[in-house]
Amino acid sequence: MHPILFKIHIPEFLQGFMPETITVYSYGFLIMVGAIIAMTYTAIQAKRRLNVSFDTSQTLFLIIFIGAFLGGKIFYFFENPSYFSEHPEALWGSRGFVFYGSLVVSVSAILVFFKIKKLPILKMLDIIAVTTALVHIFGRMGCFMAGCCYGTPTNSDFGVVFRDPQSMARPLETHLHPTQLYSVLLLMIILVTLFILRNKQRFDGQLFLSYLMIYSVGRSIIEIYRGDLSRGFIIDNWLSHSQFISLIILIFSVFFYLKLNKKSTVRTVKL
């Protein structure tokens, strides 16, 4: 809707060292807000629940940030490897990211960090589930403002029109499914579900696996209404790359959920 949030005009005496104006983009600003909130939540919960120091939490969040950035770009590269191989500046200079890439790489890095620091992996992943949902909500709000991750044309009452020439949505001046806001709604439902589950938690890792299962199903449905088709398909017009990844994540999540739940049930019966 509004890719540029505002511009700051620099005083003349500073313009020799700085540009005349500094542009603050909505996407980056909202990501920053989400990151600050998520980092605060992570630090508080890690300290309260696991007695993890603030310094360790800061290091963890830095690892998450770097992993999410690199993972998002790596998966984005594989959406069009021939083009990005010839034009690497387009990869790093664009705002394009793939969420699943960010998730896979950052979680892998987190697991290594937990192993080195000897932190309880499943308990920490339950905290990270909420952290991820928080950042993702603000990220999708940023997508809506920037016009990326837009939907297909629609005649429904849910349609929104992007008019700003700098918006990434296409076509402009056309009612499109607000798939970014569909994702925000999905993530808010997930967040509420996680907080409810936290009070009735049966086993460590339940929150993280629940997040993965609900999101993968919801993302697969939202994908039907996505209009930015650059992600490509595994099966043309039937199964996109994101839906394929969602399916794999769902299968693994259900498997480990049932396995951990069974262990918890056996342990409870023995007690």
Number of C-alpha atoms within 10 A of each C-alpha: 21 19 22 18 15 12 11 10 12 13 12 11 8 10 12 9 8 12 13 14 12 12 13 14 17 22 24 19 16 21 21 15 15 21 21 15 15 21 20 17 18 25 21 17 16 20 15 11 11 13 11 17 13 15 10 15 20 15 12 18 23 13 17 22 15 15 22 24 19 17 23 22 22 18 21 22 21 15 17 14 15 10 13 16 13 9 11 12 10 14 19 13 8 9 14 16 21 20 18 19 22 24 18 17 20 22 19 13 18 21 17 12 17 16 12 9 10 9 14 13 16 18 18 22 22 20 21 24 22 23 21 21 23 24 21 21 23 23 26 24 19 23 27 26 23 26 26 23 21 26 26 20 19 15 11 10 8 11 16 20 18 24 16 16 13 13 20 21 27 20 16 15 13 17 19 25 24 24 27 24 16 18 22 20 14 18 26 16 14 23 21 12 15 23 13 12 14 16 8 9 13 15 17 19 22 24 29 22 23 21 22 19 22 17 21 24 15 18 19 18 13 19 20 16 18 18 19 16 14 9 15 16 16 13 10 8 10 9 17 19 15 21 22 16 15 20 17 12 20 19 13 13 21 15 13 14 20 12 11 17 17 13 13 15 13 11 10 10 8 7 6
